[in-house]
C-alpha cells in the first residue's frame, strides 16, 4: 500500500471518528455521515483516493452512501454519533485483544470503551491478536458474550464484523 494511502487513511479515520469541531459545526451528521465534497475541498482528498481508501481498508472501516456523496466510519467514534447499529445475539464467546500492560486494570475494572462509544470485540482469536498487537505485547481475553446477552446486555454487530457493547464486567472475562 502506498505511503499516501496510509497517511490519508489515518487522516480520514480522524476526520470521521474524532473531529469534534466538525461534529459541533454539523459537518458530521447525527448518523456519522460527512460530505465527500468537503473532504475534497478542505483536506486535499480526491474522489479516487477516497474510493481507494474505502476499498483497500483491510478492516472495512468505512462506507459510502449509495450515491458516493457521503462517507462515514462504521465504528470507533469518540464523537456521539448513531451509526444505526442493529442489536444482534452474539456467539457464545467473543474475544478482546489488548496489550499485556492493560490486563491488570481490565481484570479489576472490566473492559471499558475508554474514549470511544463502545468496547470492540472480535469473533476469533486471530483477529483479537492483531488488534492487541497494535498496542504492545498482545494478550487475548475471552468474553462470555452469550452469558452477558442472557443477562440483558446488548450487543451490536457492525457492518464490517466488529462486535460492540458498552462495557464488559470482569465476571464475563477470562484470559486465554
C-alpha positions as CSV (number, residue, x, y, z in Angstrom):
1,X,0.0,0.0,0.0
2,X,1.4,3.4,-0.9
3,X,2.5,5.8,1.8
4,X,0.0,8.4,0.7
5,X,-2.9,5.9,1.0
6,X,-1.8,5.1,4.6
7,X,-1.2,8.7,5.6
8,X,-4.6,9.9,4.1
9,X,-6.3,6.8,5.5
10,X,-5.2,7.8,9.0
11,X,-6.3,11.4,8.4
12,X,-9.7,10.2,7.2
13,X,-10.1,8.0,10.2
14,X,-9.6,11.0,12.5
15,X,-11.9,13.3,10.4
16,X,-14.8,10.7,10.5
17,X,-14.4,9.3,14.0
18,X,-12.9,12.0,16.3
19,X,-13.3,15.5,14.7
20,X,-15.4,17.1,17.5
21,X,-15.2,20.5,16.0
22,X,-16.7,19.3,12.7
23,X,-19.4,17.4,14.6
24,X,-20.2,20.6,16.6
25,X,-20.4,22.6,13.4
26,X,-22.8,19.9,11.9
27,X,-20.3,18.9,9.2
28,X,-20.8,15.4,10.6
29,X,-24.5,14.5,11.0
30,X,-26.1,12.5,13.8
31,X,-25.5,9.3,11.9
32,X,-21.8,9.9,11.3
33,X,-22.1,10.9,7.6
34,X,-19.7,13.6,6.3
35,X,-19.8,15.1,2.8
36,X,-17.2,13.8,0.4
37,X,-17.1,17.2,-1.3
38,X,-16.0,18.8,1.9
39,X,-13.1,16.3,2.3
40,X,-12.0,17.0,-1.2
41,X,-12.3,20.8,-0.9
42,X,-10.8,21.3,2.5
43,X,-8.5,18.4,3.1
44,X,-6.9,17.6,-0.3
45,X,-8.7,14.2,-0.9
46,X,-9.8,13.2,-4.3
47,X,-12.8,11.1,-5.1
48,X,-10.4,8.3,-6.4
49,X,-8.3,8.5,-3.2
50,X,-11.4,8.2,-1.0
51,X,-12.6,5.2,-3.1
52,X,-9.2,3.6,-2.8
53,X,-9.1,4.1,1.0
54,X,-12.6,2.6,1.3
55,X,-11.9,-0.4,-1.0
56,X,-8.4,-1.3,0.3
57,X,-9.0,-0.9,4.1
58,X,-8.5,-4.3,5.5
59,X,-10.8,-3.6,8.4
60,X,-13.6,-2.4,6.1
61,X,-13.7,0.6,8.4
62,X,-15.6,3.0,6.1
63,X,-18.8,3.1,4.0
64,X,-20.1,5.4,1.3
65,X,-23.7,6.2,0.8
66,X,-25.4,4.8,-2.3
67,X,-24.5,7.9,-4.3
68,X,-20.9,8.2,-3.2
69,X,-21.6,11.7,-1.9
70,X,-21.2,10.9,1.8
71,X,-18.9,8.8,3.9
72,X,-18.8,7.5,7.4
73,X,-16.7,5.2,9.7
74,X,-18.6,2.1,10.7
75,X,-17.4,2.2,14.4
76,X,-14.7,3.5,16.7
77,X,-16.1,7.0,17.2
78,X,-15.3,9.3,20.1
79,X,-18.0,11.7,19.0
80,X,-21.6,10.8,19.9
81,X,-23.0,9.6,16.5
82,X,-25.5,6.9,15.9
83,X,-24.3,4.7,13.0
84,X,-27.6,2.9,13.1
85,X,-26.3,-0.3,14.6
86,X,-28.7,-3.2,14.9
87,X,-28.9,-5.3,18.0
88,X,-27.7,-8.9,17.5
89,X,-27.5,-12.1,19.5
90,X,-23.7,-12.7,20.0
91,X,-22.0,-16.1,19.7
92,X,-21.1,-17.9,22.9
93,X,-17.7,-16.3,23.1
94,X,-16.1,-13.2,21.7
95,X,-12.5,-12.0,22.1
96,X,-10.8,-8.8,23.1
97,X,-7.2,-8.2,22.1
98,X,-5.2,-5.9,24.4
99,X,-1.6,-5.2,25.5
100,X,-0.3,-7.1,28.4
101,X,0.2,-3.8,30.4
102,X,-3.6,-3.3,30.5
103,X,-4.6,-6.7,31.7
104,X,-4.3,-5.9,35.4
105,X,-6.7,-3.0,35.2
106,X,-9.1,-4.8,32.9
107,X,-9.3,-7.7,35.4
108,X,-10.1,-5.3,38.2
109,X,-12.4,-2.8,36.3
110,X,-13.7,-4.7,33.3
111,X,-13.3,-3.7,29.6
112,X,-14.4,0.0,29.2
113,X,-14.8,1.8,25.9
114,X,-12.2,4.4,27.1
115,X,-12.6,7.4,24.6
116,X,-14.9,5.5,22.2
117,X,-18.6,4.9,22.4
118,X,-18.3,1.1,22.6
119,X,-16.0,-1.8,23.5
120,X,-14.8,-3.5,20.4
121,X,-14.8,-7.3,20.4
122,X,-13.6,-9.9,17.7
123,X,-15.3,-13.1,16.6
124,X,-12.0,-15.0,16.7
125,X,-8.6,-15.2,18.5
126,X,-6.7,-14.4,15.3
127,X,-8.4,-11.0,14.8
128,X,-8.1,-10.2,18.5
129,X,-4.4,-10.9,18.4
130,X,-3.9,-8.4,15.5
131,X,-5.8,-5.8,17.5
132,X,-3.8,-6.4,20.7
133,X,-0.5,-6.4,18.7
134,X,-1.1,-2.7,17.8
135,X,-0.7,-1.7,21.4
136,X,2.2,-3.9,22.6
137,X,2.7,-7.5,23.6
138,X,-0.8,-9.0,22.9
139,X,-3.0,-10.7,25.4
140,X,-6.3,-12.3,24.4
141,X,-9.3,-12.2,26.7
142,X,-12.3,-14.5,26.2
143,X,-15.6,-12.7,26.8
144,X,-18.6,-14.9,27.7
145,X,-20.8,-12.9,25.3
146,X,-23.8,-15.2,25.3
147,X,-24.0,-15.2,29.1
148,X,-23.8,-11.4,29.0
149,X,-26.6,-11.3,26.5
150,X,-28.7,-13.6,28.6
151,X,-28.1,-11.2,31.5
152,X,-29.6,-8.4,29.5
153,X,-26.5,-6.8,28.0
154,X,-27.0,-5.5,24.4
155,X,-24.6,-6.4,21.6
156,X,-24.3,-4.8,18.1
157,X,-22.6,-6.1,15.0
158,X,-21.0,-3.5,12.8
159,X,-21.2,-3.9,9.0
160,X,-17.6,-5.0,9.0
161,X,-17.9,-7.8,11.5
162,X,-16.8,-6.0,14.7
163,X,-18.9,-6.8,17.7
164,X,-19.8,-3.8,20.0
165,X,-21.1,-3.5,23.5
166,X,-21.0,-0.7,26.1
167,X,-19.0,-2.4,28.8
168,X,-17.7,-5.9,29.8
169,X,-17.8,-6.7,33.5
170,X,-15.0,-8.7,34.9
171,X,-17.2,-11.6,35.7
172,X,-17.6,-12.3,32.0
173,X,-13.8,-12.2,31.2
174,X,-11.2,-14.9,31.2
175,X,-7.6,-14.8,30.0
176,X,-6.9,-17.2,27.1
